[in-house]
Amino acid sequence: MNRDLLQQAFGAMRHDLRKTVLTMLGMAWGIATVVLLLAYGEGFGRAINNIFQSFGAKAVGVFPGRTSQQAGGNKAGVEVRFTSDDIELLRNVVPLVRHISRESDKQCTVVNNARTFTLPVTGVDPPVGAIWNLDIEQGRFLNDEDNLAHRRVAVLGYDAKAKLFSGMDALGQEIRIDGVVFQVVGQVSARMQEGDNDINRQIYLPFSVMDALQDTHYLGGIWLDYEGLDHDKVTQTIRGSLGLAHNFKPDDLRAVHVFDAQKQLSQFNIISMGLKILLTFIGTITLGIGGIGLMNIMLVSVTQRTREIGVEKALGARKRDILFQFLAEAMVITAVGGVLGILLSYVVSFSVGSLTLYSAMAQHADAGDIRLIVAPKILLIAVSILAVVGVTSAMFPAVRAANLDPIEALRYE
């Protein structure tokens, strides 16, 4: 039975091959549009995730400020200062904390032979490499032994190494930072850098030796990351525990500034989801136009084959036989057009490669560009939409053919 339906469908399609091919091309264009739009939305979401992953998707930065509310008898405007004791406090109270690091920053004069530059120097603990997702291009990053032994070692950012050493090897070489000698033990790979950001010009030192350059009793900031996805609970715990320790209200946002990468990523994910829904809607409308073309050609086919339908009914064909006959013809056109459209979408996605997004605003940001990747879930969504459009477009002509009066159909000229 199924084979007979398919043979009838192919026979009817060959009867008016030009119109059939044009309809198939319309369906192919529609499904290709759906797939490519969905691939764009998926690529946009992946690009945003790549951007945040490059800086540490779960990084939380905590920086001291000034109180803006009265608390515990203290007037507003009191300066909040962090010490190493706050590190132990957060390590013990923040849920599922993974890594935590102190930070102390200073602009320093850095000298290598005849080369002299003013570069940002950051004293950190070794876990910051995991928090900030730093990739090491050469050598190694700072370790616990460097901190414990107060070793005067340095890890150079990508641009810092280029400025100080150009094309020469920096590992094992000595540089002077504000007159203090440090040995280079590693180089960080290039990171995404937007505008005048100094992220690639940074030089990383063990926090324990930062006191050779400035007073480190009070911290410039604290960085940490955590397990799980409950970033709101993490930030609330940070504010609550530090508020209790430093006598300010947890809801005083100016007392402590908290940078929460996961919160920002969640906001971008909402935008990304909205974009995907919008693109799916646009693609569905485009495919719907192809469905209208399919409906038109099927209605023409019903009109042209009215007498044939009458003969079939006179020979005993039931309504559902006629219905399935025309549905099968429409489904074959839809399926062939769908295959062609999916193949076209693969060709376009491979030909286009990547579309500029973050690299237009930042250096070393190719990972933040949009890549049209036709993922399996995209194909599943697109095929589901195609099936709905195909069945919907074919149902009206098929029902019309099934409901034709056999006597009137036989009289039709």
KELO-473590 format. One record per residue (C-alpha): z, x, y; chain; residue in one letter. Coordinates in Angstrom, 2 decimals. Last residue first. Layout:
// KELO-473590
+---------+---------+---------+------+------+
:      c3 :      c1 :      c2 : unit : code :
+---------+---------+---------+------+------+
:       Z :       X :       Y :    A :    A :
...
+---------+---------+---------+------+------+
END
This chain:
// KELO-473590
+---------+---------+---------+------+------+
:      c3 :      c1 :      c2 : unit : code :
+---------+---------+---------+------+------+
:  -18.27 :  -14.01 :   18.38 :    A :    E :
:  -15.05 :  -15.75 :   17.39 :    A :    Y :
:  -15.46 :  -18.62 :   14.90 :    A :    R :
:  -13.66 :  -16.70 :   12.17 :    A :    L :
:  -10.77 :  -15.99 :   14.55 :    A :    A :
:  -10.47 :  -19.67 :   15.50 :    A :    E :
:  -10.16 :  -20.58 :   11.81 :    A :    I :
:   -7.72 :  -17.71 :   11.09 :    A :    P :
:   -5.40 :  -18.56 :   14.02 :    A :    D :
:   -4.26 :  -15.26 :   15.47 :    A :    L :
:   -0.51 :  -14.64 :   15.15 :    A :    N :
:   -0.77 :  -11.29 :   13.35 :    A :    A :
:   -3.19 :   -9.92 :   15.96 :    A :    A :
:   -0.88 :  -10.89 :   18.83 :    A :    R :
:    2.09 :   -9.43 :   17.00 :    A :    V :
:    0.20 :   -6.13 :   16.57 :    A :    A :
:   -0.91 :   -6.07 :   20.22 :    A :    P :
:    2.71 :   -6.66 :   21.40 :    A :    F :
:    4.34 :   -4.24 :   18.92 :    A :    M :
:    2.17 :   -1.20 :   19.60 :    A :    A :
:    3.62 :   -0.20 :   22.96 :    A :    S :
:    7.21 :   -0.74 :   21.83 :    A :    T :
:    6.65 :    1.17 :   18.58 :    A :    V :
:    5.06 :    4.11 :   20.37 :    A :    G :
:    7.60 :    4.20 :   23.22 :    A :    V :
:   10.54 :    4.12 :   20.78 :    A :    V :
:    8.98 :    6.77 :   18.54 :    A :    A :
:    8.16 :    9.03 :   21.48 :    A :    L :
:   11.73 :    8.77 :   22.80 :    A :    I :
:   13.07 :    9.75 :   19.39 :    A :    S :
:   10.52 :   12.59 :   19.16 :    A :    V :
:   11.68 :   13.91 :   22.54 :    A :    A :
:   15.38 :   13.75 :   21.63 :    A :    I :
:   14.81 :   15.52 :   18.29 :    A :    L :
:   12.51 :   18.11 :   19.88 :    A :    L :
:   15.17 :   18.89 :   22.49 :    A :    I :
:   17.79 :   19.17 :   19.73 :    A :    K :
:   15.58 :   21.71 :   17.95 :    A :    P :
:   15.35 :   23.96 :   21.06 :    A :    A :
:   12.15 :   24.38 :   23.07 :    A :    V :
:   13.26 :   27.29 :   25.26 :    A :    I :
:   11.86 :   27.22 :   28.78 :    A :    L :
:   13.77 :   30.13 :   30.33 :    A :    R :
:   15.51 :   29.69 :   33.66 :    A :    I :
:   16.77 :   32.79 :   35.46 :    A :    D :
:   20.40 :   33.98 :   35.44 :    A :    G :
:   19.76 :   36.58 :   32.74 :    A :    A :
:   17.30 :   38.23 :   35.15 :    A :    D :
:   20.14 :   38.78 :   37.63 :    A :    A :
:   20.11 :   42.55 :   38.21 :    A :    H :
:   20.05 :   41.80 :   41.96 :    A :    Q :
:   20.93 :   38.40 :   43.38 :    A :    A :
:   19.41 :   35.53 :   45.35 :    A :    M :
:   15.91 :   35.17 :   43.88 :    A :    A :
:   17.28 :   36.54 :   40.59 :    A :    S :
:   19.42 :   33.40 :   40.38 :    A :    Y :
:   16.53 :   31.03 :   39.73 :    A :    L :
:   13.07 :   32.41 :   38.97 :    A :    T :
:   11.28 :   30.81 :   36.04 :    A :    L :
:   11.08 :   32.71 :   32.75 :    A :    S :
:    8.29 :   32.95 :   30.19 :    A :    G :
:    5.50 :   30.68 :   31.43 :    A :    V :
:    3.12 :   31.37 :   28.54 :    A :    S :
:    5.72 :   30.88 :   25.80 :    A :    F :
:    6.90 :   27.58 :   27.30 :    A :    S :
:    3.30 :   26.41 :   27.89 :    A :    V :
:    2.19 :   27.13 :   24.31 :    A :    V :
:    5.30 :   25.49 :   22.87 :    A :    Y :
:    4.76 :   22.40 :   25.06 :    A :    S :
:    1.13 :   22.19 :   23.91 :    A :    L :
:    2.21 :   22.27 :   20.25 :    A :    L :
:    4.66 :   19.46 :   21.00 :    A :    I :
:    1.93 :   17.46 :   22.71 :    A :    G :
:   -0.54 :   17.91 :   19.83 :    A :    L :
:    2.10 :   16.79 :   17.33 :    A :    V :
:    2.98 :   13.78 :   19.48 :    A :    G :
:   -0.65 :   12.77 :   19.92 :    A :    G :
:   -1.10 :   12.84 :   16.14 :    A :    V :
:    2.07 :   10.80 :   15.67 :    A :    A :
:    1.27 :    8.26 :   18.40 :    A :    T :
:   -2.30 :    7.69 :   17.16 :    A :    I :
:   -0.98 :    7.34 :   13.60 :    A :    V :
:    1.78 :    5.01 :   14.82 :    A :    M :
:   -0.76 :    2.78 :   16.62 :    A :    A :
:   -2.90 :    2.43 :   13.49 :    A :    E :
:    0.17 :    1.77 :   11.35 :    A :    A :
:    1.37 :   -0.90 :   13.79 :    A :    L :
:   -2.07 :   -2.55 :   13.59 :    A :    F :
:   -2.00 :   -2.78 :    9.79 :    A :    Q :
:    1.73 :   -3.56 :    9.73 :    A :    F :
:    1.21 :   -6.71 :   11.79 :    A :    L :
:   -1.87 :   -7.77 :    9.77 :    A :    I :
:    0.10 :   -7.45 :    6.53 :    A :    D :
:    3.11 :   -9.13 :    8.18 :    A :    R :
:    1.01 :  -12.17 :    9.03 :    A :    K :
:   -0.24 :  -12.51 :    5.45 :    A :    R :
:   -3.68 :  -11.55 :    4.15 :    A :    A :
:   -5.06 :  -14.21 :    1.80 :    A :    G :
:   -8.84 :  -13.82 :    1.93 :    A :    L :
:   -9.04 :  -16.18 :    4.92 :    A :    A :
:   -6.49 :  -13.99 :    6.69 :    A :    K :
:   -8.64 :  -10.91 :    6.15 :    A :    E :
:  -11.76 :  -12.76 :    7.33 :    A :    V :
:   -9.98 :  -13.93 :   10.49 :    A :    G :
:   -8.76 :  -10.38 :   11.20 :    A :    I :
:  -12.37 :   -9.15 :   10.91 :    A :    E :
:  -13.46 :  -11.89 :   13.34 :    A :    R :
:  -10.84 :  -10.74 :   15.87 :    A :    T :
:  -11.77 :   -7.07 :   15.47 :    A :    R :
:  -13.05 :   -6.44 :   19.02 :    A :    Q :
:  -10.17 :   -8.39 :   20.58 :    A :    T :
:   -7.53 :   -6.65 :   18.45 :    A :    V :
:   -9.08 :   -3.25 :   19.25 :    A :    S :
:   -9.05 :   -4.03 :   22.97 :    A :    V :
:   -5.36 :   -4.92 :   22.68 :    A :    L :
:   -4.78 :   -1.66 :   20.79 :    A :    M :
:   -6.59 :    0.32 :   23.48 :    A :    I :
:   -4.44 :   -1.28 :   26.16 :    A :    N :
:   -1.15 :   -0.75 :   24.31 :    A :    M :
:   -1.94 :    2.94 :   23.80 :    A :    L :
:   -2.72 :    3.36 :   27.50 :    A :    G :
:    0.58 :    1.66 :   28.33 :    A :    I :
:    2.30 :    4.12 :   25.99 :    A :    G :
:    0.77 :    7.04 :   27.90 :    A :    G :
:    2.34 :    5.61 :   31.03 :    A :    I :
:    5.60 :    5.34 :   29.09 :    A :    G :
:    5.38 :    9.07 :   28.37 :    A :    L :
:    5.49 :    9.73 :   32.10 :    A :    T :
:    8.38 :    7.27 :   32.50 :    A :    I :
:   10.24 :    8.99 :   29.65 :    A :    T :
:    9.70 :   12.39 :   31.26 :    A :    G :
:   11.13 :   11.19 :   34.57 :    A :    I :
:   14.18 :    9.70 :   32.81 :    A :    F :
:   14.72 :   12.86 :   30.75 :    A :    T :
:   14.46 :   14.94 :   33.94 :    A :    L :
:   17.11 :   12.79 :   35.65 :    A :    L :
:   19.45 :   12.95 :   32.65 :    A :    I :
:   19.03 :   16.73 :   32.41 :    A :    K :
:   19.68 :   17.15 :   36.14 :    A :    L :
:   22.87 :   15.08 :   35.91 :    A :    G :
:   24.02 :   17.24 :   33.00 :    A :    M :
:   23.36 :   20.41 :   34.99 :    A :    S :
:   25.26 :   19.08 :   38.00 :    A :    I :
:   28.21 :   18.25 :   35.74 :    A :    I :
:   27.89 :   21.72 :   34.17 :    A :    N :
:   28.04 :   23.25 :   37.67 :    A :    F :
:   31.39 :   21.58 :   38.26 :    A :    Q :
:   32.65 :   22.73 :   34.87 :    A :    S :
:   31.56 :   26.30 :   35.68 :    A :    L :
:   33.53 :   26.17 :   38.93 :    A :    Q :
:   36.64 :   25.06 :   37.06 :    A :    K :
:   36.07 :   27.72 :   34.39 :    A :    Q :
:   35.86 :   30.47 :   37.01 :    A :    A :
:   39.29 :   29.60 :   38.44 :    A :    D :
:   40.08 :   31.57 :   41.60 :    A :    F :
:   43.69 :   30.85 :   42.60 :    A :    V :
:   44.92 :   31.46 :   46.15 :    A :    H :
:   48.70 :   31.46 :   46.42 :    A :    V :
:   50.74 :   30.28 :   49.41 :    A :    A :
:   47.72 :   28.53 :   50.92 :    A :    R :
:   47.50 :   25.90 :   48.18 :    A :    L :
:   51.06 :   24.70 :   48.67 :    A :    D :
:   51.15 :   22.24 :   45.73 :    A :    D :
:   53.45 :   24.55 :   43.73 :    A :    P :
:   55.98 :   24.58 :   46.60 :    A :    K :
:   57.23 :   28.02 :   47.63 :    A :    F :
:   60.29 :   30.04 :   46.62 :    A :    N :
:   58.73 :   33.21 :   45.22 :    A :    H :
:   59.79 :   32.87 :   41.56 :    A :    A :
:   59.68 :   29.07 :   41.46 :    A :    L :
:   56.33 :   28.97 :   43.22 :    A :    G :
:   55.03 :   31.71 :   40.90 :    A :    L :
:   55.94 :   29.60 :   37.86 :    A :    S :
:   54.50 :   26.36 :   39.24 :    A :    G :
:   51.33 :   27.87 :   40.65 :    A :    R :
:   50.52 :   29.73 :   37.43 :    A :    I :
:   51.43 :   26.73 :   35.26 :    A :    T :
:   49.16 :   24.47 :   37.31 :    A :    Q :
:   46.33 :   27.01 :   37.04 :    A :    T :
:   46.64 :   27.20 :   33.25 :    A :    V :
:   47.01 :   23.42 :   32.81 :    A :    K :
:   43.83 :   22.90 :   34.82 :    A :    D :
:   41.97 :   25.51 :   32.75 :    A :    H :
:   42.49 :   23.57 :   29.51 :    A :    D :
:   39.57 :   25.11 :   27.60 :    A :    L :
:   41.25 :   27.21 :   24.93 :    A :    G :
:   42.39 :   30.84 :   25.00 :    A :    E :
:   43.16 :   32.63 :   28.26 :    A :    Y :
:   42.00 :   35.02 :   30.97 :    A :    D :
:   43.90 :   37.04 :   33.56 :    A :    L :
:   43.59 :   38.75 :   36.94 :    A :    W :
:   46.40 :   39.48 :   39.40 :    A :    I :
:   46.04 :   40.43 :   43.06 :    A :    G :
:   46.53 :   43.06 :   45.75 :    A :    G :
:   49.84 :   44.02 :   44.16 :    A :    L :
:   52.93 :   45.13 :   46.05 :    A :    Y :
:   54.49 :   48.39 :   44.86 :    A :    H :
:   51.02 :   49.95 :   44.94 :    A :    T :
:   51.35 :   52.13 :   48.07 :    A :    D :
:   48.04 :   53.89 :   48.61 :    A :    Q :
:   45.75 :   56.65 :   47.29 :    A :    L :
:   48.00 :   58.53 :   44.86 :    A :    A :
:   49.60 :   55.16 :   44.04 :    A :    D :
:   46.31 :   54.21 :   42.36 :    A :    M :
:   47.33 :   56.47 :   39.51 :    A :    V :
:   49.18 :   53.77 :   37.50 :    A :    S :
:   46.45 :   51.20 :   38.16 :    A :    F :
:   43.95 :   53.26 :   36.18 :    A :    P :
:   40.84 :   53.71 :   38.35 :    A :    L :
:   37.61 :   51.68 :   38.63 :    A :    Y :
:   34.93 :   52.64 :   41.17 :    A :    I :
:   33.00 :   49.76 :   42.64 :    A :    Q :
:   29.46 :   50.01 :   44.02 :    A :    R :
:   28.08 :   47.48 :   41.52 :    A :    N :
:   30.42 :   44.68 :   42.69 :    A :    I :
:   30.03 :   45.49 :   46.38 :    A :    D :
:   28.61 :   42.08 :   47.33 :    A :    N :
:   26.18 :   42.39 :   50.23 :    A :    D :
:   23.85 :   39.73 :   48.84 :    A :    G :
:   24.54 :   38.71 :   45.24 :    A :    E :
:   25.11 :   41.27 :   42.53 :    A :    Q :
:   24.64 :   40.53 :   38.84 :    A :    M :
:   26.10 :   43.51 :   37.02 :    A :    R :
:   24.51 :   46.88 :   36.25 :    A :    A :
:   26.19 :   48.62 :   33.33 :    A :    S :
:   29.55 :   50.30 :   33.93 :    A :    V :
:   29.78 :   54.10 :   33.78 :    A :    Q :
:   32.42 :   56.14 :   32.00 :    A :    G :
:   34.83 :   59.07 :   31.93 :    A :    V :
:   34.43 :   60.50 :   35.46 :    A :    V :
:   37.24 :   62.93 :   36.30 :    A :    Q :
:   39.30 :   62.36 :   39.44 :    A :    F :
:   40.30 :   64.79 :   42.21 :    A :    V :
:   42.28 :   63.44 :   45.19 :    A :    V :
:   40.82 :   64.09 :   48.69 :    A :    G :
:   40.33 :   60.44 :   49.57 :    A :    D :
:   38.53 :   60.09 :   46.23 :    A :    I :
:   37.13 :   63.43 :   45.11 :    A :    R :
:   34.73 :   63.53 :   42.16 :    A :    I :
:   34.77 :   65.53 :   38.94 :    A :    E :
:   32.13 :   65.51 :   36.21 :    A :    Q :
:   32.91 :   64.72 :   32.57 :    A :    G :
:   30.28 :   61.98 :   32.43 :    A :    L :
:   28.12 :   61.85 :   35.57 :    A :    A :
:   24.74 :   62.88 :   34.12 :    A :    D :
:   22.24 :   63.47 :   36.89 :    A :    M :
:   19.71 :   60.87 :   38.07 :    A :    G :
:   21.47 :   60.15 :   41.38 :    A :    S :
:   24.99 :   61.53 :   41.01 :    A :    F :
:   27.06 :   59.97 :   43.80 :    A :    L :
:   24.73 :   57.20 :   44.92 :    A :    K :
:   23.43 :   56.30 :   41.46 :    A :    A :
:   26.94 :   56.38 :   39.97 :    A :    K :
:   28.25 :   54.06 :   42.68 :    A :    A :
:   25.26 :   51.77 :   42.11 :    A :    D :
:   26.11 :   51.19 :   38.43 :    A :    Y :
:   29.89 :   51.11 :   38.87 :    A :    G :
:   31.80 :   54.26 :   38.06 :    A :    L :
:   34.78 :   54.66 :   35.72 :    A :    V :
:   37.44 :   57.07 :   36.95 :    A :    A :
:   40.09 :   59.34 :   35.46 :    A :    V :
:   43.24 :   60.72 :   37.01 :    A :    R :
:   45.43 :   60.34 :   33.97 :    A :    R :
:   48.79 :   58.73 :   34.64 :    A :    H :
:   49.80 :   59.31 :   30.99 :    A :    A :
:   50.73 :   55.66 :   30.43 :    A :    L :
:   47.74 :   54.29 :   32.37 :    A :    N :
:   45.16 :   56.57 :   30.80 :    A :    D :
:   46.75 :   55.98 :   27.39 :    A :    E :
:   46.29 :   52.22 :   27.84 :    A :    D :
:   42.52 :   52.57 :   28.19 :    A :    N :
:   39.93 :   52.79 :   30.98 :    A :    L :
:   36.32 :   52.18 :   30.04 :    A :    F :
:   34.15 :   54.48 :   27.96 :    A :    R :
:   31.18 :   56.83 :   28.15 :    A :    G :
:   27.84 :   55.40 :   29.21 :    A :    Q :
:   26.47 :   51.88 :   29.76 :    A :    E :
:   29.80 :   50.10 :   29.46 :    A :    I :
:   29.58 :   46.32 :   29.70 :    A :    D :
:   32.26 :   44.57 :   31.77 :    A :    L :
:   33.20 :   41.02 :   30.77 :    A :    N :
:   35.47 :   40.57 :   33.79 :    A :    W :
:   38.50 :   39.65 :   31.66 :    A :    I :
:   37.53 :   42.06 :   28.86 :    A :    A :
:   37.26 :   45.09 :   31.17 :    A :    G :
:   40.30 :   43.82 :   33.09 :    A :    V :
:   42.37 :   44.51 :   29.96 :    A :    P :
:   42.50 :   48.25 :   30.93 :    A :    P :
:   44.81 :   47.77 :   33.96 :    A :    D :
:   43.26 :   47.96 :   37.40 :    A :    V :
:   43.07 :   50.16 :   40.49 :    A :    G :
:   39.93 :   49.31 :   42.43 :    A :    T :
:   37.99 :   51.65 :   44.71 :    A :    V :
:   35.40 :   50.29 :   47.15 :    A :    P :
:   33.02 :   53.02 :   48.38 :    A :    L :
:   32.63 :   55.09 :   51.54 :    A :    T :
:   30.12 :   57.76 :   50.67 :    A :    F :
:   29.88 :   61.57 :   50.65 :    A :    T :
:   27.32 :   63.63 :   48.77 :    A :    R :
:   27.45 :   67.40 :   49.28 :    A :    A :
:   29.50 :   68.08 :   46.13 :    A :    N :
:   30.63 :   64.65 :   44.92 :    A :    N :
:   32.79 :   62.94 :   47.54 :    A :    V :
:   34.29 :   59.45 :   47.74 :    A :    V :
:   35.84 :   58.21 :   50.99 :    A :    T :
:   37.88 :   55.16 :   50.10 :    A :    C :
:   37.91 :   51.41 :   50.68 :    A :    Q :
:   41.00 :   50.16 :   48.87 :    A :    K :
:   41.89 :   47.64 :   46.18 :    A :    D :
:   44.92 :   47.11 :   43.94 :    A :    S :
:   44.71 :   44.86 :   40.90 :    A :    E :
:   47.13 :   44.08 :   38.09 :    A :    R :
:   45.81 :   42.93 :   34.74 :    A :    S :
:   46.26 :   40.17 :   32.17 :    A :    I :
:   44.55 :   39.49 :   28.86 :    A :    H :
:   44.78 :   36.66 :   26.35 :    A :    R :
:   47.05 :   34.01 :   27.94 :    A :    V :
:   47.56 :   31.13 :   25.49 :    A :    L :
:   49.72 :   29.07 :   27.84 :    A :    P :
:   50.91 :   30.92 :   30.98 :    A :    V :
:   54.69 :   31.40 :   30.77 :    A :    V :
:   55.34 :   34.81 :   29.21 :    A :    N :
:   52.36 :   36.80 :   30.51 :    A :    R :
:   52.77 :   35.09 :   33.86 :    A :    L :
:   56.33 :   36.37 :   34.25 :    A :    L :
:   55.49 :   39.81 :   32.91 :    A :    E :
:   52.74 :   40.19 :   35.52 :    A :    I :
:   55.03 :   38.76 :   38.19 :    A :    D :
:   57.43 :   41.66 :   37.60 :    A :    D :
:   54.59 :   44.03 :   38.52 :    A :    S :
:   54.92 :   42.84 :   42.09 :    A :    T :
:   53.32 :   40.01 :   44.06 :    A :    F :
:   53.90 :   39.28 :   47.72 :    A :    R :
:   53.96 :   35.89 :   49.46 :    A :    V :
:   54.06 :   35.99 :   53.26 :    A :    E :
:   56.22 :   33.32 :   54.93 :    A :    V :
:   54.21 :   31.07 :   57.26 :    A :    G :
:   56.26 :   27.92 :   56.74 :    A :    A :
:   60.02 :   28.03 :   57.18 :    A :    K :
:   62.39 :   28.79 :   54.35 :    A :    N :
:   65.18 :   26.33 :   53.55 :    A :    G :
:   64.11 :   25.94 :   49.96 :    A :    G :
:   60.49 :   25.16 :   50.86 :    A :    A :
:   58.69 :   24.58 :   54.14 :    A :    Q :
:   54.94 :   24.22 :   53.80 :    A :    Q :
:   52.02 :   26.47 :   54.78 :    A :    S :
:   53.17 :   29.49 :   52.79 :    A :    T :
:   51.20 :   32.68 :   53.24 :    A :    R :
:   48.78 :   34.28 :   50.78 :    A :    G :
:   48.93 :   36.19 :   47.50 :    A :    P :
:   45.94 :   36.35 :   45.14 :    A :    F :
:   45.56 :   35.00 :   41.60 :    A :    V :
:   42.21 :   35.51 :   39.84 :    A :    G :
:   41.38 :   33.54 :   36.69 :    A :    V :
:   38.54 :   34.72 :   34.46 :    A :    A :
:   37.44 :   32.28 :   31.79 :    A :    K :
:   33.67 :   32.66 :   32.23 :    A :    A :
:   33.91 :   36.39 :   32.91 :    A :    G :
:   31.52 :   37.75 :   35.54 :    A :    F :
:   28.45 :   37.93 :   33.30 :    A :    S :
:   29.58 :   34.80 :   31.48 :    A :    Q :
:   29.43 :   32.86 :   34.76 :    A :    F :
:   25.79 :   33.75 :   35.36 :    A :    I :
:   24.88 :   33.23 :   31.70 :    A :    N :
:   26.41 :   29.73 :   31.78 :    A :    N :
:   24.34 :   28.82 :   34.84 :    A :    I :
:   21.18 :   30.15 :   33.16 :    A :    A :
:   21.96 :   28.18 :   30.00 :    A :    R :
:   22.25 :   24.94 :   31.96 :    A :    G :
:   18.99 :   25.58 :   33.79 :    A :    F :
:   17.25 :   26.39 :   30.51 :    A :    G :
:   18.41 :   23.09 :   29.02 :    A :    E :
:   17.09 :   21.19 :   32.03 :    A :    G :
:   13.80 :   23.08 :   31.88 :    A :    Y :
:   13.52 :   22.46 :   28.13 :    A :    A :
:   14.09 :   18.74 :   28.75 :    A :    L :
:   11.31 :   18.77 :   31.33 :    A :    L :
:    9.04 :   20.70 :   28.96 :    A :    L :
:    9.70 :   18.35 :   26.03 :    A :    V :
:    9.18 :   15.18 :   28.09 :    A :    V :
:    6.00 :   16.52 :   29.70 :    A :    T :
:    4.62 :   17.55 :   26.32 :    A :    A :
:    5.41 :   14.05 :   25.02 :    A :    I :
:    3.42 :   12.44 :   27.86 :    A :    G :
:    0.49 :   14.84 :   27.71 :    A :    W :
:    0.19 :   14.28 :   23.96 :    A :    A :
:    0.38 :   10.49 :   24.40 :    A :    M :
:   -2.45 :   10.60 :   26.95 :    A :    G :
:   -4.41 :   12.99 :   24.72 :    A :    L :
:   -4.04 :   10.57 :   21.82 :    A :    M :
:   -5.31 :    7.75 :   24.01 :    A :    T :
:   -8.34 :    9.81 :   25.02 :    A :    L :
:   -9.02 :   10.66 :   21.37 :    A :    V :
:   -8.82 :    7.01 :   20.32 :    A :    T :
:  -11.10 :    5.90 :   23.15 :    A :    K :
:  -13.70 :    8.45 :   22.09 :    A :    R :
:  -13.38 :    7.70 :   18.36 :    A :    L :
:  -14.13 :    4.01 :   18.51 :    A :    D :
:  -14.77 :    3.19 :   14.83 :    A :    H :
:  -13.11 :    6.43 :   13.78 :    A :    R :
:   -9.74 :    4.97 :   14.78 :    A :    M :
:  -10.37 :    1.84 :   12.75 :    A :    A :
:  -11.14 :    3.91 :    9.66 :    A :    G :
:   -8.06 :    6.08 :   10.20 :    A :    F :
:   -5.86 :    2.97 :   10.38 :    A :    A :
:   -7.48 :    1.35 :    7.36 :    A :    Q :
:   -6.95 :    4.52 :    5.34 :    A :    Q :
:   -3.35 :    4.68 :    6.54 :    A :    L :
:   -2.69 :    1.07 :    5.57 :    A :    L :
:   -4.31 :    1.61 :    2.15 :    A :    D :
:   -2.14 :    4.70 :    1.54 :    A :    R :
:    0.98 :    2.73 :    2.44 :    A :    N :
:    0.00 :    0.00 :    0.00 :    A :    M :
+---------+---------+---------+------+------+
END
